[in-house]
């Protein structure tokens, strides 16, 4: 896929990162208006609450710690996690999305960056959340993405990933009339679980629910919670 604005092809790392940033910069305000006031549903909220409980009781990491919402968009999941009591900050590629996140959540911290090249020291996070933010990463780049998540988490730290389940991508072309186009990849939960385990994680839970037409969903929704394996004792 090539961007309509002549950017590099999305099958290179620089290409798909740039294409994703351009897409969300273009649609940010329309996106925020379309989903204004939207709240996390009870089933998805339960997944986030379970994750927050893991972090809050410090299971595996000795007392909780900082959490990153990676690919935070307008910051609504970041705010939800903060309301659950987590020390959380948001990170996103899109400067326009971050403008909205800071405007709507002035008391929270947000920074710009790529999930594939995090400006976060090794082993410093108690938790990381990728809430529908891995869906633009090409399949061949997922091992690199999960390796980066593994790098920034402390041994025993926890990861939560949400994504649409399935095989066929959804392509949005000229949303809200903007001259941009982007693929939204659907993944098989078992494939994602295998990739996480190969990256050094232990799967803790796998939740898949059916699509909710009232939310505009057209495919099942999947949620995986995994833990970075502790370093071996020699």
Secondary structure, 3 states (H helix, E strand, C coil): CCCCCCCCCCCCHHHHHHHHHHHHHHHHHHHHHHCCCCCCCHHHHHHHHHHHHHHHCCCCCCCCCEEEEECCCCCHHHHHHHHCCCEEEEEECCHHHHHHHHHHCCCCEEEECECCECCCCCCCEEEEEEECCCCCCCHHHHHHHHHHHHHHEEEEEEEEEEEEECCCCEEEECHHHCCCEEEECCECHHHHHHHHHHCCEEEEEEEEECCCHHHCCCCCEEEEEEEECCCCCC
